[in-house]
């Protein structure tokens, strides 16, 4: 099997460094390029030296098109404004793109979908195997329960996370809303304070915790009279997401233009 050469966009970030480090340990992955913003203090440095493994011969650049020349797939773990500003460069590079950035509005996802008409694009709020299996379990439970149980989603992340609720929490909310015939536009409740009155039958509560170094925890509660079901996923290390991103890169390498998700990668 031929190797998949990746170009990491956001190479000096927490996720970028872990993806590159794990890629070096993967016999099916090569590091073809590394990209950072024009303000980054790491520009011009070798990415191997930045992650502490010695010189790899791959310099960090701000030029996505140039960095992608020796790569099969681009992986973007940045933040939404950066990802959106990179879309034209991704089109010019003409390589498949795996996007793990979160926090996009519906209109912004539509921009990414337009790109997928020209090149293969995989967008996933969470790339771990466990989380994507959890999405399928939630769909099954929500369909069985319907509207007879109250639904609450609680997510917790480290204090540095910029967007809230997390992309994973919002995907969970979308899954249960679709399965129970609800709309997040009208039924999602993101904050409760003061004299709020009784909850409605269709509310989907989505609550956020930001503290310390929590990697990522998500719990969906289906609460009825006399019992409740709790479905929880806890990530102990970012490596779960990094491994998923590498699997996605290998999978999308030879795919035609289109808009893909981790469900496609995992055949769920």
C-alpha atoms as an extended CHARMM CRD file, in Angstrom:
* protein
*
       268  EXT
         1         1  UNK       CA              0.0000000000        0.0000000000        0.0000000000  PROA      1               0.0000000000
         2         2  UNK       CA              1.3660000000        3.4090000000       -0.9740000000  PROA      2               0.0000000000
         3         3  UNK       CA              1.8510000000        5.9700000000        1.7530000000  PROA      3               0.0000000000
         4         4  UNK       CA             -0.4130000000        8.9910000000        2.2150000000  PROA      4               0.0000000000
         5         5  UNK       CA              1.4980000000       12.2590000000        2.4420000000  PROA      5               0.0000000000
         6         6  UNK       CA             -0.2760000000       14.8360000000        4.6070000000  PROA      6               0.0000000000
         7         7  UNK       CA              0.0400000000       18.6030000000        4.7380000000  PROA      7               0.0000000000
         8         8  UNK       CA             -0.8510000000       19.8000000000        8.2290000000  PROA      8               0.0000000000
         9         9  UNK       CA             -2.5790000000       23.1950000000        8.4320000000  PROA      9               0.0000000000
        10        10  UNK       CA             -2.2490000000       24.4300000000       11.9900000000  PROA      10              0.0000000000
        11        11  UNK       CA              0.9260000000       22.3890000000       12.3450000000  PROA      11              0.0000000000
        12        12  UNK       CA              2.1860000000       24.0440000000       15.5340000000  PROA      12              0.0000000000
        13        13  UNK       CA             -1.1340000000       23.8140000000       17.3730000000  PROA      13              0.0000000000
        14        14  UNK       CA             -1.9880000000       21.1590000000       19.9540000000  PROA      14              0.0000000000
        15        15  UNK       CA             -3.8040000000       18.9380000000       17.4670000000  PROA      15              0.0000000000
        16        16  UNK       CA             -1.4190000000       19.6390000000       14.6110000000  PROA      16              0.0000000000
        17        17  UNK       CA              1.5950000000       18.5250000000       16.6150000000  PROA      17              0.0000000000
        18        18  UNK       CA             -0.1070000000       15.3210000000       17.7850000000  PROA      18              0.0000000000
        19        19  UNK       CA             -1.2750000000       14.4490000000       14.2610000000  PROA      19              0.0000000000
        20        20  UNK       CA              2.2440000000       14.8920000000       12.9260000000  PROA      20              0.0000000000
        21        21  UNK       CA              3.7990000000       12.9430000000       15.8120000000  PROA      21              0.0000000000
        22        22  UNK       CA              1.4120000000       10.0230000000       15.3390000000  PROA      22              0.0000000000
        23        23  UNK       CA              1.8480000000       10.2520000000       11.5810000000  PROA      23              0.0000000000
        24        24  UNK       CA              5.5660000000        9.6830000000       12.0410000000  PROA      24              0.0000000000
        25        25  UNK       CA              4.7650000000        6.4660000000       13.9140000000  PROA      25              0.0000000000
        26        26  UNK       CA              2.3800000000        5.2950000000       11.1850000000  PROA      26              0.0000000000
        27        27  UNK       CA              4.0060000000        3.3030000000        8.3810000000  PROA      27              0.0000000000
        28        28  UNK       CA              1.2610000000        4.4190000000        5.9840000000  PROA      28              0.0000000000
        29        29  UNK       CA              1.7380000000        8.1740000000        6.5580000000  PROA      29              0.0000000000
        30        30  UNK       CA              4.3400000000       10.6850000000        5.3770000000  PROA      30              0.0000000000
        31        31  UNK       CA              4.6420000000       14.3490000000        6.3690000000  PROA      31              0.0000000000
        32        32  UNK       CA              4.5810000000       16.3660000000        3.1530000000  PROA      32              0.0000000000
        33        33  UNK       CA              3.9650000000       19.8890000000        4.3750000000  PROA      33              0.0000000000
        34        34  UNK       CA              3.3170000000       22.0910000000        7.3880000000  PROA      34              0.0000000000
        35        35  UNK       CA              1.3760000000       25.3750000000        7.4710000000  PROA      35              0.0000000000
        36        36  UNK       CA              0.9060000000       28.0840000000       10.0710000000  PROA      36              0.0000000000
        37        37  UNK       CA             -0.5560000000       31.5950000000       10.0300000000  PROA      37              0.0000000000
        38        38  UNK       CA              1.5760000000       34.5280000000        8.9130000000  PROA      38              0.0000000000
        39        39  UNK       CA              1.7450000000       35.7030000000       12.5410000000  PROA      39              0.0000000000
        40        40  UNK       CA              3.1750000000       32.4160000000       13.7970000000  PROA      40              0.0000000000
        41        41  UNK       CA              6.6130000000       32.5320000000       15.4630000000  PROA      41              0.0000000000
        42        42  UNK       CA              7.2760000000       29.0780000000       14.0050000000  PROA      42              0.0000000000
        43        43  UNK       CA              7.3570000000       30.1410000000       10.3420000000  PROA      43              0.0000000000
        44        44  UNK       CA             10.5280000000       28.9410000000        8.6440000000  PROA      44              0.0000000000
        45        45  UNK       CA             11.2900000000       26.3750000000       11.3150000000  PROA      45              0.0000000000
        46        46  UNK       CA             11.4200000000       22.6400000000       10.6710000000  PROA      46              0.0000000000
        47        47  UNK       CA              8.2460000000       20.9900000000       11.9660000000  PROA      47              0.0000000000
        48        48  UNK       CA             10.2720000000       18.1040000000       13.3750000000  PROA      48              0.0000000000
        49        49  UNK       CA             12.2290000000       20.4650000000       15.5760000000  PROA      49              0.0000000000
        50        50  UNK       CA              8.9930000000       22.1500000000       16.7040000000  PROA      50              0.0000000000
        51        51  UNK       CA              7.5150000000       18.8530000000       17.8950000000  PROA      51              0.0000000000
        52        52  UNK       CA             10.8210000000       17.6900000000       19.3600000000  PROA      52              0.0000000000
        53        53  UNK       CA             11.8430000000       14.8380000000       17.0610000000  PROA      53              0.0000000000
        54        54  UNK       CA             14.6800000000       16.4730000000       15.1490000000  PROA      54              0.0000000000
        55        55  UNK       CA             14.9290000000       17.7750000000       11.6110000000  PROA      55              0.0000000000
        56        56  UNK       CA             12.3910000000       16.2830000000        9.1700000000  PROA      56              0.0000000000
        57        57  UNK       CA             13.2130000000       18.4960000000        6.2060000000  PROA      57              0.0000000000
        58        58  UNK       CA              9.7340000000       20.0500000000        6.2530000000  PROA      58              0.0000000000
        59        59  UNK       CA              9.7090000000       23.8010000000        6.8440000000  PROA      59              0.0000000000
        60        60  UNK       CA              6.6200000000       25.5370000000        8.2370000000  PROA      60              0.0000000000
        61        61  UNK       CA              5.1880000000       28.0310000000        5.7520000000  PROA      61              0.0000000000
        62        62  UNK       CA              2.1270000000       30.2430000000        5.4250000000  PROA      62              0.0000000000
        63        63  UNK       CA              1.7190000000       29.2680000000        1.7540000000  PROA      63              0.0000000000
        64        64  UNK       CA             -0.8480000000       26.4560000000        1.5990000000  PROA      64              0.0000000000
        65        65  UNK       CA             -0.5620000000       25.8610000000       -2.1430000000  PROA      65              0.0000000000
        66        66  UNK       CA              3.2140000000       25.5460000000       -1.9640000000  PROA      66              0.0000000000
        67        67  UNK       CA              3.0880000000       23.3070000000        1.1250000000  PROA      67              0.0000000000
        68        68  UNK       CA              0.5420000000       21.0070000000       -0.5260000000  PROA      68              0.0000000000
        69        69  UNK       CA              2.6740000000       20.2410000000       -3.5970000000  PROA      69              0.0000000000
        70        70  UNK       CA              4.3490000000       17.2270000000       -1.9960000000  PROA      70              0.0000000000
        71        71  UNK       CA              1.1990000000       16.0310000000       -0.1960000000  PROA      71              0.0000000000
        72        72  UNK       CA             -1.8070000000       13.8900000000       -1.0550000000  PROA      72              0.0000000000
        73        73  UNK       CA             -4.2030000000       15.3010000000        1.5550000000  PROA      73              0.0000000000
        74        74  UNK       CA             -4.4950000000       18.4850000000        3.6070000000  PROA      74              0.0000000000
        75        75  UNK       CA             -5.6160000000       18.2960000000        7.2420000000  PROA      75              0.0000000000
        76        76  UNK       CA             -6.9880000000       21.4910000000        8.8140000000  PROA      76              0.0000000000
        77        77  UNK       CA             -7.2300000000       21.8370000000       12.5980000000  PROA      77              0.0000000000
        78        78  UNK       CA             -7.3050000000       25.6040000000       13.1000000000  PROA      78              0.0000000000
        79        79  UNK       CA            -10.2750000000       27.8210000000       13.9670000000  PROA      79              0.0000000000
        80        80  UNK       CA            -13.2620000000       28.6950000000       11.8390000000  PROA      80              0.0000000000
        81        81  UNK       CA            -12.1790000000       32.0980000000       10.5200000000  PROA      81              0.0000000000
        82        82  UNK       CA             -8.8480000000       30.6230000000        9.4570000000  PROA      82              0.0000000000
        83        83  UNK       CA            -10.4560000000       27.6000000000        7.8180000000  PROA      83              0.0000000000
        84        84  UNK       CA            -12.9250000000       29.7430000000        5.9000000000  PROA      84              0.0000000000
        85        85  UNK       CA            -10.1720000000       32.0710000000        4.7130000000  PROA      85              0.0000000000
        86        86  UNK       CA             -8.2160000000       29.0150000000        3.5010000000  PROA      86              0.0000000000
        87        87  UNK       CA            -10.9500000000       27.6270000000        1.2470000000  PROA      87              0.0000000000
        88        88  UNK       CA             -9.7230000000       29.3840000000       -1.9030000000  PROA      88              0.0000000000
        89        89  UNK       CA             -6.2010000000       28.0880000000       -1.3000000000  PROA      89              0.0000000000
        90        90  UNK       CA             -7.5480000000       24.5650000000       -0.8490000000  PROA      90              0.0000000000
        91        91  UNK       CA             -9.3220000000       24.8390000000       -4.1770000000  PROA      91              0.0000000000
        92        92  UNK       CA             -6.1460000000       26.0830000000       -5.8380000000  PROA      92              0.0000000000
        93        93  UNK       CA             -4.1180000000       23.2810000000       -4.2650000000  PROA      93              0.0000000000
        94        94  UNK       CA             -6.6180000000       20.7860000000       -5.6600000000  PROA      94              0.0000000000
        95        95  UNK       CA             -5.9920000000       18.1690000000       -2.9870000000  PROA      95              0.0000000000
        96        96  UNK       CA             -8.5380000000       16.4280000000       -0.6970000000  PROA      96              0.0000000000
        97        97  UNK       CA             -9.0990000000       18.2420000000        2.5920000000  PROA      97              0.0000000000
        98        98  UNK       CA             -9.9270000000       16.8640000000        6.0520000000  PROA      98              0.0000000000
        99        99  UNK       CA            -11.3730000000       19.5620000000        8.3240000000  PROA      99              0.0000000000
       100       100  UNK       CA            -11.5330000000       19.0580000000       12.0790000000  PROA      100             0.0000000000
       101       101  UNK       CA            -12.2270000000       22.6970000000       12.9240000000  PROA      101             0.0000000000
       102       102  UNK       CA            -15.4910000000       23.3200000000       14.8140000000  PROA      102             0.0000000000
       103       103  UNK       CA            -17.8590000000       26.2010000000       15.5270000000  PROA      103             0.0000000000
       104       104  UNK       CA            -19.2270000000       26.7400000000       12.0160000000  PROA      104             0.0000000000
       105       105  UNK       CA            -22.6340000000       28.3340000000       11.4410000000  PROA      105             0.0000000000
       106       106  UNK       CA            -24.9670000000       26.6740000000        8.9130000000  PROA      106             0.0000000000
       107       107  UNK       CA            -24.1350000000       29.2980000000        6.2850000000  PROA      107             0.0000000000
       108       108  UNK       CA            -20.4250000000       28.6340000000        6.7690000000  PROA      108             0.0000000000
       109       109  UNK       CA            -20.9160000000       24.8930000000        6.3330000000  PROA      109             0.0000000000
       110       110  UNK       CA            -22.6190000000       25.7330000000        3.0360000000  PROA      110             0.0000000000
       111       111  UNK       CA            -19.4330000000       27.5170000000        1.9400000000  PROA      111             0.0000000000
       112       112  UNK       CA            -17.4560000000       24.3670000000        2.6890000000  PROA      112             0.0000000000
       113       113  UNK       CA            -20.0020000000       22.2620000000        0.7950000000  PROA      113             0.0000000000
       114       114  UNK       CA            -19.4980000000       24.4650000000       -2.2730000000  PROA      114             0.0000000000
       115       115  UNK       CA            -15.7870000000       23.6320000000       -2.1280000000  PROA      115             0.0000000000
       116       116  UNK       CA            -16.6840000000       19.9360000000       -2.0270000000  PROA      116             0.0000000000
       117       117  UNK       CA            -18.2710000000       20.2720000000       -5.4740000000  PROA      117             0.0000000000
       118       118  UNK       CA            -14.7270000000       20.6770000000       -6.8230000000  PROA      118             0.0000000000
       119       119  UNK       CA            -12.5570000000       18.5790000000       -4.4730000000  PROA      119             0.0000000000
       120       120  UNK       CA            -13.1060000000       15.8850000000       -1.8300000000  PROA      120             0.0000000000
       121       121  UNK       CA            -13.8410000000       17.4570000000        1.5660000000  PROA      121             0.0000000000
       122       122  UNK       CA            -14.3880000000       15.6640000000        4.8660000000  PROA      122             0.0000000000
       123       123  UNK       CA            -15.8350000000       17.7750000000        7.6790000000  PROA      123             0.0000000000
       124       124  UNK       CA            -16.2510000000       16.2310000000       11.1190000000  PROA      124             0.0000000000
       125       125  UNK       CA            -16.9060000000       17.8830000000       14.4990000000  PROA      125             0.0000000000
       126       126  UNK       CA            -15.1470000000       14.9480000000       16.1420000000  PROA      126             0.0000000000
       127       127  UNK       CA            -12.9470000000       12.3250000000       14.5240000000  PROA      127             0.0000000000
       128       128  UNK       CA            -12.7310000000        9.7270000000       17.2810000000  PROA      128             0.0000000000
       129       129  UNK       CA            -14.1300000000        6.2560000000       16.6310000000  PROA      129             0.0000000000
       130       130  UNK       CA            -15.8670000000        6.2430000000       20.0170000000  PROA      130             0.0000000000
       131       131  UNK       CA            -17.6890000000        9.5320000000       19.4770000000  PROA      131             0.0000000000
       132       132  UNK       CA            -18.9290000000        8.5310000000       16.0380000000  PROA      132             0.0000000000
       133       133  UNK       CA            -20.2060000000        5.2220000000       17.4070000000  PROA      133             0.0000000000
       134       134  UNK       CA            -21.9040000000        7.2580000000       20.1480000000  PROA      134             0.0000000000
       135       135  UNK       CA            -23.6990000000        9.3010000000       17.4800000000  PROA      135             0.0000000000
       136       136  UNK       CA            -25.1830000000        6.0650000000       16.0860000000  PROA      136             0.0000000000
       137       137  UNK       CA            -26.2210000000        4.8460000000       19.5450000000  PROA      137             0.0000000000
       138       138  UNK       CA            -27.8930000000        8.1980000000       20.2540000000  PROA      138             0.0000000000
       139       139  UNK       CA            -29.8200000000        7.9770000000       17.0090000000  PROA      139             0.0000000000
       140       140  UNK       CA            -31.1020000000        4.5090000000       17.9270000000  PROA      140             0.0000000000
       141       141  UNK       CA            -32.0980000000        5.4850000000       21.4710000000  PROA      141             0.0000000000
       142       142  UNK       CA            -33.7170000000        8.7540000000       20.4190000000  PROA      142             0.0000000000
       143       143  UNK       CA            -35.8140000000        7.0260000000       17.7650000000  PROA      143             0.0000000000
       144       144  UNK       CA            -37.0150000000        4.4510000000       20.2950000000  PROA      144             0.0000000000
       145       145  UNK       CA            -37.8110000000        7.0220000000       22.9950000000  PROA      145             0.0000000000
       146       146  UNK       CA            -39.3910000000        9.6650000000       20.7890000000  PROA      146             0.0000000000
       147       147  UNK       CA            -40.8000000000       12.5690000000       22.7700000000  PROA      147             0.0000000000
       148       148  UNK       CA            -41.6290000000       10.7870000000       26.0400000000  PROA      148             0.0000000000
       149       149  UNK       CA            -38.2890000000       11.5740000000       27.7680000000  PROA      149             0.0000000000
       150       150  UNK       CA            -36.6340000000       14.9320000000       28.4200000000  PROA      150             0.0000000000
       151       151  UNK       CA            -33.2780000000       15.3390000000       26.6690000000  PROA      151             0.0000000000
       152       152  UNK       CA            -30.2810000000       17.2040000000       28.0930000000  PROA      152             0.0000000000
       153       153  UNK       CA            -26.7350000000       17.4280000000       26.7260000000  PROA      153             0.0000000000
       154       154  UNK       CA            -23.7910000000       18.4310000000       28.9200000000  PROA      154             0.0000000000
       155       155  UNK       CA            -20.3140000000       18.9840000000       27.5060000000  PROA      155             0.0000000000
       156       156  UNK       CA            -17.0360000000       19.8440000000       29.2170000000  PROA      156             0.0000000000
       157       157  UNK       CA            -13.7270000000       20.9880000000       27.7240000000  PROA      157             0.0000000000
       158       158  UNK       CA            -10.4970000000       22.6940000000       28.7380000000  PROA      158             0.0000000000
       159       159  UNK       CA            -10.4890000000       26.3630000000       29.6180000000  PROA      159             0.0000000000
       160       160  UNK       CA             -8.7600000000       27.3710000000       26.3560000000  PROA      160             0.0000000000
       161       161  UNK       CA            -11.4520000000       26.0960000000       23.9870000000  PROA      161             0.0000000000
       162       162  UNK       CA            -12.8120000000       29.0350000000       22.0190000000  PROA      162             0.0000000000
       163       163  UNK       CA            -16.2290000000       27.8770000000       20.7590000000  PROA      163             0.0000000000
       164       164  UNK       CA            -19.2730000000       26.8050000000       22.7460000000  PROA      164             0.0000000000
       165       165  UNK       CA            -21.1500000000       24.5500000000       22.6990000000  PROA      165             0.0000000000
       166       166  UNK       CA            -18.6300000000       22.1410000000       21.2380000000  PROA      166             0.0000000000
       167       167  UNK       CA            -19.0760000000       20.8840000000       17.7140000000  PROA      167             0.0000000000
       168       168  UNK       CA            -19.5420000000       17.3910000000       19.1100000000  PROA      168             0.0000000000
       169       169  UNK       CA            -22.3370000000       18.5290000000       21.4320000000  PROA      169             0.0000000000
       170       170  UNK       CA            -24.0700000000       20.2620000000       18.5410000000  PROA      170             0.0000000000
       171       171  UNK       CA            -23.7600000000       17.1460000000       16.3780000000  PROA      171             0.0000000000
       172       172  UNK       CA            -25.2810000000       15.0990000000       19.2090000000  PROA      172             0.0000000000
       173       173  UNK       CA            -28.1100000000       17.6260000000       19.4250000000  PROA      173             0.0000000000
       174       174  UNK       CA            -28.6610000000       17.4210000000       15.6640000000  PROA      174             0.0000000000
       175       175  UNK       CA            -28.7940000000       13.6230000000       15.8180000000  PROA      175             0.0000000000
       176       176  UNK       CA            -31.3940000000       13.4810000000       18.5910000000  PROA      176             0.0000000000
       177       177  UNK       CA            -33.3930000000       16.3720000000       17.1220000000  PROA      177             0.0000000000
       178       178  UNK       CA            -33.6640000000       14.6640000000       13.7510000000  PROA      178             0.0000000000
       179       179  UNK       CA            -34.5210000000       11.3060000000       15.3320000000  PROA      179             0.0000000000
       180       180  UNK       CA            -37.3060000000       12.8420000000       17.4480000000  PROA      180             0.0000000000
       181       181  UNK       CA            -38.7080000000       15.2780000000       14.8940000000  PROA      181             0.0000000000
       182       182  UNK       CA            -37.4830000000       18.4060000000       16.6780000000  PROA      182             0.0000000000
       183       183  UNK       CA            -35.7740000000       21.5720000000       15.4560000000  PROA      183             0.0000000000
       184       184  UNK       CA            -32.7250000000       23.0500000000       17.1520000000  PROA      184             0.0000000000
       185       185  UNK       CA            -33.7770000000       26.4930000000       15.9040000000  PROA      185             0.0000000000
       186       186  UNK       CA            -36.8940000000       26.3700000000       18.0710000000  PROA      186             0.0000000000
       187       187  UNK       CA            -36.2280000000       23.6510000000       20.6590000000  PROA      187             0.0000000000
       188       188  UNK       CA            -32.5740000000       24.0470000000       21.7370000000  PROA      188             0.0000000000
       189       189  UNK       CA            -32.0220000000       25.7930000000       25.0930000000  PROA      189             0.0000000000
       190       190  UNK       CA            -28.4740000000       26.9280000000       25.7910000000  PROA      190             0.0000000000
       191       191  UNK       CA            -28.8510000000       28.7490000000       29.1060000000  PROA      191             0.0000000000
       192       192  UNK       CA            -31.2840000000       28.7330000000       32.0160000000  PROA      192             0.0000000000
       193       193  UNK       CA            -31.4340000000       31.4480000000       34.6220000000  PROA      193             0.0000000000
       194       194  UNK       CA            -34.0900000000       33.0600000000       36.7830000000  PROA      194             0.0000000000
       195       195  UNK       CA            -37.7970000000       32.2420000000       36.7830000000  PROA      195             0.0000000000
       196       196  UNK       CA            -37.9180000000       30.2210000000       33.5900000000  PROA      196             0.0000000000
       197       197  UNK       CA            -41.0760000000       28.1840000000       34.2140000000  PROA      197             0.0000000000
       198       198  UNK       CA            -41.5580000000       24.5250000000       33.3570000000  PROA      198             0.0000000000
       199       199  UNK       CA            -39.5360000000       23.0650000000       30.5370000000  PROA      199             0.0000000000
       200       200  UNK       CA            -41.3880000000       22.2640000000       27.3430000000  PROA      200             0.0000000000
       201       201  UNK       CA            -41.7750000000       18.6930000000       26.1340000000  PROA      201             0.0000000000
       202       202  UNK       CA            -39.5350000000       19.3220000000       23.1310000000  PROA      202             0.0000000000
       203       203  UNK       CA            -36.6730000000       21.2130000000       24.7570000000  PROA      203             0.0000000000
       204       204  UNK       CA            -33.1610000000       19.9420000000       24.1120000000  PROA      204             0.0000000000
       205       205  UNK       CA            -30.9380000000       21.4500000000       26.7780000000  PROA      205             0.0000000000
       206       206  UNK       CA            -27.3130000000       22.0040000000       25.7560000000  PROA      206             0.0000000000
       207       207  UNK       CA            -25.0610000000       23.0970000000       28.6070000000  PROA      207             0.0000000000
       208       208  UNK       CA            -21.3570000000       23.9680000000       28.5730000000  PROA      208             0.0000000000
       209       209  UNK       CA            -18.5070000000       23.5940000000       31.0720000000  PROA      209             0.0000000000
       210       210  UNK       CA            -15.0530000000       25.1200000000       30.5160000000  PROA      210             0.0000000000
       211       211  UNK       CA            -12.4210000000       24.2530000000       33.1110000000  PROA      211             0.0000000000
       212       212  UNK       CA             -8.8200000000       23.1640000000       33.5640000000  PROA      212             0.0000000000
       213       213  UNK       CA             -7.3780000000       20.7290000000       31.0410000000  PROA      213             0.0000000000
       214       214  UNK       CA            -10.4570000000       18.5960000000       30.2880000000  PROA      214             0.0000000000
       215       215  UNK       CA             -9.8390000000       17.0390000000       26.8520000000  PROA      215             0.0000000000
       216       216  UNK       CA            -13.5070000000       16.4350000000       26.0900000000  PROA      216             0.0000000000
       217       217  UNK       CA            -16.5120000000       14.9390000000       27.8620000000  PROA      217             0.0000000000
       218       218  UNK       CA            -20.0590000000       14.6390000000       26.5340000000  PROA      218             0.0000000000
       219       219  UNK       CA            -23.1440000000       13.2260000000       28.2300000000  PROA      219             0.0000000000
       220       220  UNK       CA            -26.6340000000       12.9370000000       26.7830000000  PROA      220             0.0000000000
       221       221  UNK       CA            -29.3880000000       12.3540000000       29.3440000000  PROA      221             0.0000000000
       222       222  UNK       CA            -32.7840000000       10.8830000000       28.4410000000  PROA      222             0.0000000000
       223       223  UNK       CA            -34.8340000000       11.5420000000       31.5750000000  PROA      223             0.0000000000
       224       224  UNK       CA            -38.2290000000       10.0050000000       32.2680000000  PROA      224             0.0000000000
       225       225  UNK       CA            -40.3660000000        9.5490000000       35.3680000000  PROA      225             0.0000000000
       226       226  UNK       CA            -38.6100000000        6.9870000000       37.5420000000  PROA      226             0.0000000000
       227       227  UNK       CA            -35.5740000000        6.3940000000       35.3450000000  PROA      227             0.0000000000
       228       228  UNK       CA            -33.0080000000        8.0000000000       33.0970000000  PROA      228             0.0000000000
       229       229  UNK       CA            -30.5510000000        6.8560000000       30.4810000000  PROA      229             0.0000000000
       230       230  UNK       CA            -27.1340000000        8.5040000000       30.3260000000  PROA      230             0.0000000000
       231       231  UNK       CA            -24.8450000000        8.0040000000       27.3460000000  PROA      231             0.0000000000
       232       232  UNK       CA            -21.3640000000        9.3780000000       27.9670000000  PROA      232             0.0000000000
       233       233  UNK       CA            -18.1540000000        9.6420000000       25.9930000000  PROA      233             0.0000000000
       234       234  UNK       CA            -14.9220000000       10.7950000000       27.6500000000  PROA      234             0.0000000000
       235       235  UNK       CA            -11.7380000000       11.5140000000       25.7390000000  PROA      235             0.0000000000
       236       236  UNK       CA             -8.6130000000       11.0640000000       27.8620000000  PROA      236             0.0000000000
       237       237  UNK       CA             -6.1450000000       12.2080000000       25.2000000000  PROA      237             0.0000000000
       238       238  UNK       CA             -6.1720000000       14.1820000000       21.9470000000  PROA      238             0.0000000000
       239       239  UNK       CA             -4.6010000000       11.1490000000       20.3040000000  PROA      239             0.0000000000
       240       240  UNK       CA             -8.0690000000        9.6830000000       19.7250000000  PROA      240             0.0000000000
       241       241  UNK       CA             -8.8880000000       12.6470000000       17.4780000000  PROA      241             0.0000000000
       242       242  UNK       CA             -5.4660000000       12.6290000000       15.8260000000  PROA      242             0.0000000000
       243       243  UNK       CA             -5.7230000000        8.9420000000       14.9230000000  PROA      243             0.0000000000
       244       244  UNK       CA             -9.1600000000        9.5600000000       13.4600000000  PROA      244             0.0000000000
       245       245  UNK       CA             -7.8160000000       12.4220000000       11.3440000000  PROA      245             0.0000000000
       246       246  UNK       CA             -5.0750000000       10.1910000000        9.9560000000  PROA      246             0.0000000000
       247       247  UNK       CA             -7.6030000000        7.4630000000        9.1620000000  PROA      247             0.0000000000
       248       248  UNK       CA             -9.7450000000       10.0610000000        7.3910000000  PROA      248             0.0000000000
       249       249  UNK       CA             -6.7580000000       11.2770000000        5.3740000000  PROA      249             0.0000000000
       250       250  UNK       CA             -5.9200000000        7.7560000000        4.2080000000  PROA      250             0.0000000000
       251       251  UNK       CA             -9.5700000000        7.0980000000        3.3360000000  PROA      251             0.0000000000
       252       252  UNK       CA            -10.2150000000       10.2830000000        1.3570000000  PROA      252             0.0000000000
       253       253  UNK       CA             -6.9550000000       10.2300000000       -0.6050000000  PROA      253             0.0000000000
       254       254  UNK       CA             -8.4120000000        8.7170000000       -3.7840000000  PROA      254             0.0000000000
       255       255  UNK       CA            -12.0670000000        9.6960000000       -3.3960000000  PROA      255             0.0000000000
       256       256  UNK       CA            -13.9140000000       11.8390000000       -5.9520000000  PROA      256             0.0000000000
       257       257  UNK       CA            -15.1290000000       15.3420000000       -5.2010000000  PROA      257             0.0000000000
       258       258  UNK       CA            -17.8520000000       15.2710000000       -2.5750000000  PROA      258             0.0000000000
       259       259  UNK       CA            -18.8280000000       16.1590000000        0.9720000000  PROA      259             0.0000000000
       260       260  UNK       CA            -17.9120000000       13.4100000000        3.4310000000  PROA      260             0.0000000000
       261       261  UNK       CA            -18.0480000000       12.6810000000        7.1670000000  PROA      261             0.0000000000
       262       262  UNK       CA            -16.4910000000       10.2110000000        9.5830000000  PROA      262             0.0000000000
       263       263  UNK       CA            -19.5720000000        8.0280000000        9.0960000000  PROA      263             0.0000000000
       264       264  UNK       CA            -18.2710000000        7.4350000000        5.5570000000  PROA      264             0.0000000000
       265       265  UNK       CA            -14.7810000000        6.5970000000        6.8200000000  PROA      265             0.0000000000
       266       266  UNK       CA            -16.1190000000        4.1710000000        9.4340000000  PROA      266             0.0000000000
       267       267  UNK       CA            -18.8530000000        2.7770000000        7.1590000000  PROA      267             0.0000000000
       268       268  UNK       CA            -21.5330000000        3.5350000000        9.7510000000  PROA      268             0.0000000000
